């Protein structure tokens, strides 16, 4: 559960606020097949239980506002490869797709989730027998996330023209 304070402009009142974010259970099956001394192929199938995220409730000083999300379960498929360039250096690359947990009719502007395609590449360098340094980049295309949501308040429609993320990761792994 997330808790905090809410501030309002031009008033000293700071009521307490909280919301509960339900993260889905995931089932992932991964495969690794060594082709030869240099190449390894990787595969992944996954399922996420997003249907547990039916509502988002925000409570401010005892008053609650409920926003229905009605998300659906999703699947994921991914393919990748590892190339052992030298004894110390391994190169990696992969691509994956995640289905959308919602539709244009149910999508909210605060959570513009859509089908996602990810493409990544990285390198792992062995500094010592038990120490590896990693660097990777991932481009995440988060889809158009079109919205055509009709409620008693009217129609909210539109789409995100640049719904993406760039992720750079550095890691240091020490085998104990």
C-alpha positions in Angstrom: 0.0 0.0 0.0 1.3 3.5 -0.9 0.8 6.3 1.6 1.6 10.0 1.6 0.3 13.5 1.9 -1.7 15.6 -0.5 -1.0 19.3 -0.9 -3.4 21.8 -2.2 -2.6 25.2 -3.7 -3.3 28.2 -1.5 -4.3 26.3 1.6 -2.2 24.9 4.5 -4.3 21.6 4.6 -2.2 18.5 4.0 -4.5 15.5 4.3 -3.2 11.9 4.3 -3.7 9.9 1.2 -3.2 6.2 0.2 -3.8 3.8 -2.6 -3.2 0.1 -3.1 -1.3 -1.0 -6.2 -1.9 -4.7 -6.9 0.9 -6.2 -9.0 0.1 -9.4 -11.0 1.3 -12.9 -10.3 3.5 -14.0 -13.2 4.3 -17.4 -14.6 7.4 -17.5 -16.9 8.9 -20.5 -18.7 12.4 -19.9 -20.0 14.5 -22.1 -22.3 18.2 -22.0 -23.0 19.8 -24.1 -25.7 23.6 -24.1 -26.3 24.2 -24.4 -30.0 28.0 -24.5 -29.8 30.9 -23.1 -27.7 30.0 -19.6 -28.8 26.2 -19.4 -29.4 23.3 -19.9 -27.0 19.7 -19.4 -28.0 17.1 -18.2 -25.4 13.3 -18.3 -25.4 10.7 -17.2 -23.0 6.9 -17.6 -22.6 5.0 -15.8 -19.9 1.6 -15.0 -18.5 0.6 -12.2 -16.1 -2.5 -12.1 -14.0 -3.4 -8.5 -14.6 -7.1 -9.3 -14.2 -6.5 -8.8 -10.4 -6.3 -5.1 -11.2 -10.0 -4.4 -11.5 -10.1 -1.0 -9.7 -7.8 1.8 -8.6 -8.9 3.3 -5.3 -7.4 6.5 -4.0 -8.3 7.5 -0.4 -7.8 11.1 0.9 -8.7 11.6 4.6 -11.4 8.9 4.5 -12.9 9.8 1.2 -12.4 7.2 -1.5 -12.5 7.6 -5.3 -12.7 4.4 -7.3 -11.6 4.2 -10.9 -12.5 0.9 -12.7 -9.6 -0.5 -14.7 -11.0 -4.0 -15.6 -7.6 -5.2 -17.0 -7.2 -8.6 -18.7 -4.5 -11.2 -18.3 -1.6 -10.9 -20.7 1.0 -13.1 -22.4 4.6 -12.6 -23.3 6.9 -14.2 -25.8 10.6 -13.5 -26.2 13.6 -14.7 -28.2 17.3 -13.9 -27.6 20.8 -15.0 -28.2 24.1 -14.9 -26.4 27.5 -14.9 -28.3 30.7 -15.7 -26.3 33.0 -13.3 -28.2 36.0 -14.2 -26.1 36.7 -15.8 -22.7 36.0 -12.5 -21.0 33.3 -11.0 -23.2 29.7 -12.1 -23.9 27.4 -10.2 -26.2 23.6 -10.5 -25.9 20.6 -9.4 -27.9 16.8 -10.1 -27.8 13.3 -9.1 -28.7 10.0 -9.7 -26.9 6.3 -8.9 -27.1 3.8 -8.4 -24.3 0.1 -8.3 -25.1 -2.1 -5.4 -23.8 -4.0 -5.7 -20.5 -6.7 -3.4 -21.7 -8.6 -2.0 -24.7 -9.2 1.5 -26.1 -12.7 1.5 -24.5 -11.3 0.8 -21.0 -7.9 2.5 -21.2 -7.2 5.5 -18.9 -4.8 8.3 -19.6 -3.1 7.7 -16.2 -2.1 4.2 -17.2 -1.6 4.1 -20.9 -0.7 0.4 -21.1 -0.8 -1.2 -24.6 0.9 -4.1 -26.3 4.7 -3.7 -25.9 7.6 -4.6 -28.1 11.1 -4.6 -26.6 14.4 -4.8 -28.3 17.7 -5.0 -26.4 21.4 -5.6 -26.6 24.1 -5.8 -24.0 27.6 -7.0 -23.1 28.9 -8.8 -20.1 32.6 -8.5 -19.3 34.4 -10.8 -16.8 36.7 -8.6 -14.8 37.9 -11.5 -12.6 36.9 -15.2 -12.1 34.1 -14.2 -9.8 33.3 -10.6 -11.0 31.3 -9.6 -14.1 30.4 -6.1 -15.3 27.4 -5.7 -17.5 26.0 -2.9 -19.7 22.8 -3.1 -21.6 20.3 -1.0 -23.6 16.6 -1.7 -24.2 14.2 0.2 -26.4 10.6 -0.3 -25.3 7.8 0.5 -27.8 4.8 0.8 -25.5 2.2 1.0 -28.4 -0.1 3.7 -29.5 -2.4 3.3 -26.4 -5.4 4.7 -28.1 -8.3 5.8 -25.8 -12.0 5.8 -26.7 -13.4 5.8 -23.2 -17.1 6.7 -22.8 -18.6 7.4 -19.4 -21.4 9.4 -17.8 -19.0 12.4 -17.9 -18.5 12.2 -21.7 -16.1 10.7 -24.1 -12.3 10.7 -23.7 -10.5 9.8 -26.9 -7.0 10.2 -28.3 -3.7 8.3 -28.5 -0.1 8.6 -27.5 2.0 9.3 -30.5 5.4 8.7 -28.8 4.7 6.1 -26.2 8.2 4.6 -25.6 11.0 4.3 -23.1 14.8 3.9 -23.4 16.4 1.9 -20.6 20.2 1.7 -19.9 21.4 -0.7 -17.2 24.7 -1.2 -15.7 25.4 -4.2 -13.3 28.2 -5.6 -11.2 27.8 -9.3 -10.4 30.0 -11.0 -7.8 29.8 -14.8 -7.3 30.2 -15.7 -3.7 
